[in-house]
């Protein structure tokens, strides 16, 4: 575990007709997916929705020391890939050339720059 958590934020567009389904599945995230997120050193993971732009904003802290390795572990989990396939269908990536969460680079969710932080 690293001494300092790294903060990440990212965005993707939700197809508005899938808002109810998106909220429903996130109210009951599959235990295998939650376990994998935890095992990959992700903490304080939140997703917010803007009903005007239909943007989903996600933020989380990474407390590990090998982010790339942990993301490979995440991607190797068949239940996580099943979850991504389901939720990706309800989203539109804002990253040119992005194909899916599972495909990797370019990233499905667009990383956004932190411009202010107050600890």
Secondary structure, 3 states (H helix, E strand, C coil): CCCCCEEEEEEEEECHHHHHHHHHHHHCCCHHHHHHHHHCCEEEEEEEEECCCCEEEEEEEECCCCHHHHHHHHHHCHHHHHHHHHHHCCEECCCCCCCCCCCCCCCCCEECCCCCCCC
